[in-house]
């Protein structure tokens, strides 16, 4: 028997697709959805499933930003072959993404027992949703939104990439929320902050999904639910990306802040009342 049914995989894939790139915590929402469906959130197969279906969302990023990705990777390849090509921003940006991924990989491997154990608690998710919303509100309010994507630097990439560790250790904080908040605090405009979050998420989330694939299959997640969840995640995430970029071009992040606080408080209530178990 698979730890997750195909029907549950459809629901979880949709939740992943909607929330992966919105600053509301996909991991937190997956754990909440799993809890409501009676799926043990700390089951090894379930943890692996959650990581693998992220690959569907990452595939959506690669398709949506296909021209950008090809341009950056091509510039990186030309720079490796020809020294005179290394002054281009795209070549440097490719290396920045690689370097900015290293901290989260190191912490992820070193802290795996904590991430998959005590920190997987829904109490942690609830607290992180609320605390992360405060960070996001402060960053959006104090950031000057004056720098575009072409104004990013190596320091920006490292700080924004490193902030992914917060979401890794505290599910509910949100990888997108952490990276976007850091970028906003560095005075990037909202569209630039959102796009930088997307690009920095590609290697980190792809690596996490591939790393967990073997264990997810080996611990009972099931090939069919994994495939279905990943496909659903891809379709829903593509639509979510398109909507988010249009939204942040004209609106602040206040709506996400309010939603996160409400979701965190509701989760605290459900846990306290015994409706959900951590």
Secondary structure, DSSP 4 states (H G I P E B T S, - for coil): --SS-HHHHHHHHHHHHHHTTTTT-HHHHHHHHHHHTT--TT-HHHHHHHHHTHHHHHHHHHHHTHHHHHHHHHHHHHHHH-GGGGGSHHHHHHHHHHHHHHHHHHHHHHTHHHHTTGGG-HHHHHHHHHHHHHHHHHHHHH----B-GGG--HHHHHHHHHTHHHHHHSTTS-HHHHHHHHHHHTTB-HHHHHHHHHHHHHHHHHHHHHHHHHHHHHTT--HHHHHHHHHHHHHHHHHHHHHHHHHHTT--SHHHHHHHHHHHHHHHHHHHTTSS--
